[in-house]
Amino acid sequence: MEYGALTLMPVIVIIVMAVITKKSFESLIVGSITACIIMYGAGFIPEWVKMVLTAASDYDNVWVILVCGLFGSLIAMLRESKGTNGFSNLGEKLCKSEKTALLGTFIMGAVIFVDDYLNMLTVGTCMRGICDKRKVPREALAYVLNSTGTPVCVLLPFSTWTAFYITLFTKEEAVQLLGYKTGVELYMHIIPYIFYAIATVVMVLLFCFGIMPRLGSMKSAYARTTETGCTYSKDSSRLNVNDEGEDTVGNVWDFLIPVIILIAVTILLGDMLTAVIVTLSTCMLMYVPRKIMTFNEWSNYLIAGFCEMVPTLAILIGAFTVAKCCNVMGLPQYMIATVEPYLSASTFPVIIFIIVSLLTFATSSTWGVSTIVVPIIIPLAAAVNANLVLTMAAILSGSTFGSHACFYSDATVLAATASRISNLEHAMAQIPYALIAATAACAGFWVCGM
């Protein structure tokens, strides 16, 4: 059954309710229930339960839940071992001002480019205490984390994002006919046209240097920090009850060795879940024999850290459920069919950027949306004789924007979690910069398409 414009209703409900209530999880639940009411009428309750179970039990979604939960365990281990204090003491010697603290965050984000999850959670753990001492608002930290997460990953041909999109694009016959010898060669030709990611990275670097002005909620966050000295709002106080507090002497290697192992195993095996399990085991072998903690304490921190991530995991499960509902309703197909009559070779890239951005923003399902739309968009691009390289760059840019700007996307939620502020506060502070970058991307795709 086709639902037409009704496919947009759940997304509208989510956005309106989130703006009014400032609640993410509740908004996602109401949005998914709205979708099920539209599809199933009075019998929506059992169908909604099926949607939740299907979304929560999906292999990729379970992987995300386990990675995020166990990252909470790892963060707890590093905190309780005082390794984070050791790193903070070292970082303080190098980052002596707000500008150098933000630049340090940017540089670490660019260096840890393998995966956006690894990037944001690791760098956030490293830099949060340092940024606090330099009176950097948590909103600014979250913006830099998120902007050096996905945007950096898509601009380098050696990340999890690259591997996913190379696999997706090279399956299409029209792309194969372009004649590139390898997927990496193809991707290298796409990179210069991923305008949204390029604009975002340039803007966040200017932000770190203080050249990009503080806008909207970000300006308010800086005013709050200046006036009160507190780097986070009252609404985010509940997320900081386990803050490290007073300075404590710590061994920097108790932090660096686990992080190095985490990155190395991720690169070697290509699986972050395996990497975080290996790293947690390494923490046990490092800390227990040296009596930094007992085995029972290690076990308790393992559970306690996972529990600290429960609010984040709840939002992610809500987002997975919404994405499932939107896909079942046919939202991607409806939006593409709506704009298809207006497509031409010259306007194709900019329209595809807008459509993929809206779809990814609406569903928060970055790779899920791409998996659905790429087999539709690429043959359509070939049919209207649009530039395929530019079209693929538009898909990547749209996916990056959606991941970067959506207030309940995994990237936004994790950047907020790593910064210990609410995801809505982070999203509201970041959205002006995301919209500026999106406008620059539209201009780039319009000019190149013409």
Secondary structure as UniProt FT lines:
FT   HELIX           4..8
FT   HELIX           9..21
FT   HELIX           24..40
FT   HELIX           41..43
FT   HELIX           44..57
FT   HELIX           59..80
FT   TURN            81..82
FT   HELIX           83..94
FT   HELIX           98..111
FT   HELIX           116..133
FT   TURN            134..135
FT   HELIX           138..147
FT   TURN            148..149
FT   HELIX           150..155
FT   HELIX           160..170
FT   HELIX           173..176
FT   TURN            177..178
FT   HELIX           183..190
FT   HELIX           191..193
FT   HELIX           195..208
FT   TURN            209..210
FT   HELIX           216..228
FT   HELIX           234..240
FT   TURN            241..242
FT   HELIX           253..269
FT   HELIX           272..287
FT   TURN            288..291
FT   HELIX           295..308
FT   HELIX           310..329
FT   HELIX           331..339
FT   HELIX           340..342
FT   TURN            345..347
FT   HELIX           348..363
FT   HELIX           366..383
FT   TURN            384..385
FT   HELIX           388..405
FT   TURN            407..408
FT   HELIX           410..419
FT   HELIX           423..449
//
